[in-house]
Amino acid sequence: MAALHQDFASRLRHALDRAHFPEGRARTGALADRYAVSRETARKWLTGLALPELSRIIELAIDFDVSFEWLATGRGQFQLGAGEPPPTSRRLSDKEASLLAAFRKLPVDKRKLLVDFLS
């Protein structure tokens, strides 16, 4: 069975390569950890069997410094900034991942309140 969203998966892998994201099985785990999703969900994104939700595609584009339009559709420019070094990624610690997962479970209004409080 051909992957339904193979073009998106290819663009996502390209963005991850540019960010020096781990390769192979480590990539699936790192992506799952970073975005607080299951390894199965991350695997489906990387193989083109599923697309992330729109808000997640926006988040991926921002995190990996690529154009949302390019990542979502393949149109437009790959990179937004010119002459900037590519972002680097690092694996989140268990505490960071747990905190990020808890933050992402909050409703948008509570997220904003928390960010305002911390700022």
N, C-alpha and C positions, 0 to 999 in steps of 0.2 A: 504494500500500500504506500503510495507516495505521500509525503508529508504535505499537509494542506497549506501550511504557512512557511514553506521552505525559504522563500525570499527574505522574510523577516528574520528567521533564524540565522541566515547567512549574514545579514547586516548586524545582528546582535553579536555574533561570534567575531566579526570584524572589529566592532567597538571594543569588545573584551580583549582581543589581541592587542589593540592599540594601547590599552590601559595596562598591559602586562599582567592580565588576570591569569591565574593558574590554568594549565591545560589539562585535558583528559578528565578523568573522574573527579579530580580535585576541583576542576572548574565548576562542575555541577554542584558540589558541596559548598564551594565558596559563594556561588550565586545564591543558593538556597539560604545560606547563613546571612548573607548581606541583606537580602530582601525578606527575610522571615517567612519563607515559603518552604514547602516540602521539597525534598530532592526530586521527587517525581514531577512536580510542577516545573522546577528548574530544567529538568531533563526534557520535558515537553517543549519548553521555550527554545531550547538549544537545538532540538531536532525538528522543529517545525510542526509538531503535533498539536500545539495550542499557542494562542497569543495571550500575552499579559493583558490585564484590564487597561483601559486608556490612561488612568491615573498612574499606573505602574510604568507604562511606556514613557510618559512624561518624566517620571522620576529617573528612569534609566537614561534617557537622553541628557538630562541635567547632570547626573552623576558621572557619565562618561564623556561629557563635553562634546556631544554630537547634536546635529540638528534633529529636532523632533520630527519634522516632515520627512527627512531622509530615513530615520529609523523606522517610522511607522509605515511609510509608503514607498521609499526608495527614490523619491523625487527630491530635487533641491541639492544643496551642498551637504557634504558629509560633516564637515567641521564648521562650527560657528566662528571661532576666533582664528585669526591668521597669525602665524609665527609663534604661537604659544606652545610650550612643551606639552606632550600628551600627559594626561593624568596618570598617576600610579595608584594601584590598589594595594590594600593590605587586608589580611584576614582580621575580622573583628574578634576581640576577646569574647569569652562566653558572657561576661557581664555586659559588654557593649551590645552584643547581639540580643540579650535578654531585654535590655533597656530599650533598644530600638524596636523590638517586637511589641513591647508594652505601649510604646508611643504610637505605633501604627494602629493599634487597636482602639485608641481614643477617638472619639468623634472630632471632626474638624474644629469645632469651636473650642473644645477643651485643649486640643493641640496648640491652637493660637494662644490661649490663655497661658499655657505652660511655657511656650516660647517667649511670650511677653514677660512673664515672671522671671525667667532665667536671664533675659536681656537686661 
